[in-house]
């Protein structure tokens, strides 16, 4: 079994668990703040912008930053001129979480891209 097969198998198990929590997830989605403007921030401008990534590990590289403080890193990226952030939220293969994304969003003004494997 290759890594993509393992990821898909894991995600199907996660979806099965999450389906049991649909009521809570629906409530949480109603409480989610409106998305930040991504297009006007970077894509439609006349310069090359950096979308900086917050990631603890990867299936290929293994551990990258196990002691990562996602908020501190995001603030560093923002102060260094990043136009947006990419936050890895996959726990099993990248060591991220939705909590990382939520915490970062509370502290930065940049648009945020959730990076995960979404299947159903």
C-alpha positions in Angstrom: 0.0 0.0 0.0 1.5 3.4 -1.0 1.2 6.6 1.0 -1.8 7.9 -0.9 -3.7 4.7 -0.3 -2.9 5.0 3.5 -4.0 8.6 3.5 -7.3 7.8 1.8 -8.0 4.8 4.1 -7.3 7.0 7.2 -9.5 9.9 5.9 -12.4 7.5 5.2 -12.2 6.4 8.9 -12.0 10.0 10.0 -15.1 10.9 7.9 -17.0 8.0 9.5 -16.3 9.4 13.0 -17.1 13.0 11.9 -20.5 12.0 10.5 -21.5 11.1 14.0 -20.8 14.6 15.1 -22.7 16.4 12.3 -24.9 18.4 14.8 -21.9 19.8 16.6 -20.1 20.5 13.3 -23.1 22.3 11.9 -23.3 24.5 15.0 -19.6 25.3 14.7 -19.9 26.2 11.0 -22.6 28.6 11.9 -20.2 30.3 14.4 -17.3 30.5 11.9 -16.3 34.0 10.9 -16.7 35.2 7.3 -13.7 34.2 5.1 -11.0 36.8 4.5 -10.6 38.2 1.0 -8.0 36.1 -0.7 -8.1 37.3 -4.3 -7.7 41.0 -3.6 -4.9 40.4 -1.2 -2.5 38.8 -3.6 -3.6 37.2 -6.8 -4.9 40.4 -8.5 -1.9 42.5 -7.6 1.2 43.2 -9.8 3.7 41.5 -7.6 4.6 37.9 -6.6 3.3 37.2 -3.2 4.3 34.4 -0.9 1.8 32.0 0.7 3.7 30.8 3.7 3.0 27.3 5.1 2.6 26.2 8.7 3.5 22.5 8.9 5.0 20.2 11.5 5.8 17.1 9.4 5.1 15.4 6.1 4.9 11.8 5.0 7.9 12.2 2.7 10.2 14.4 4.9 9.1 13.1 8.3 9.4 15.5 11.3 10.1 19.0 10.2 9.3 21.1 13.2 7.8 18.9 16.0 8.0 21.8 18.5 6.2 24.2 16.2 4.3 27.1 17.7 1.8 27.8 14.8 0.8 31.2 16.1 4.4 32.4 16.5 5.4 31.1 13.1 2.3 32.7 11.5 3.1 36.1 13.1 6.7 35.8 11.9 5.4 35.1 8.4 3.0 38.0 8.5 5.6 40.5 9.7 8.0 39.2 7.0 5.5 40.1 4.2 3.6 36.9 3.4 0.3 37.7 1.6 -1.5 34.6 3.0 -1.0 31.5 5.1 -1.4 27.8 4.3 -2.2 25.8 7.5 -1.9 22.0 7.5 -4.8 20.6 9.4 -4.3 16.9 8.8 -3.3 15.3 12.1 -2.3 11.8 11.1 0.2 12.6 8.4 1.2 16.3 8.9 0.7 16.8 12.7 -1.7 19.7 12.2 -5.2 20.4 13.5 -8.2 22.6 13.1 -7.2 24.1 16.5 -3.9 25.3 14.9 -6.0 27.1 12.2 -8.4 28.6 14.8 -5.6 29.8 17.0 -3.6 31.4 14.1 -6.8 33.1 12.8 -7.2 34.8 16.1 -3.8 36.4 15.9 -3.1 37.3 12.2 -5.0 39.4 9.7 -3.8 37.4 6.6 -6.1 35.2 4.5 -5.8 31.6 5.5 -5.9 28.5 3.3 -6.8 25.2 5.0 -4.6 22.5 3.7 -5.9 18.9 4.2 -7.2 15.9 2.4 -10.9 16.3 2.0 -12.8 13.2 0.8 -16.3 11.7 1.1 
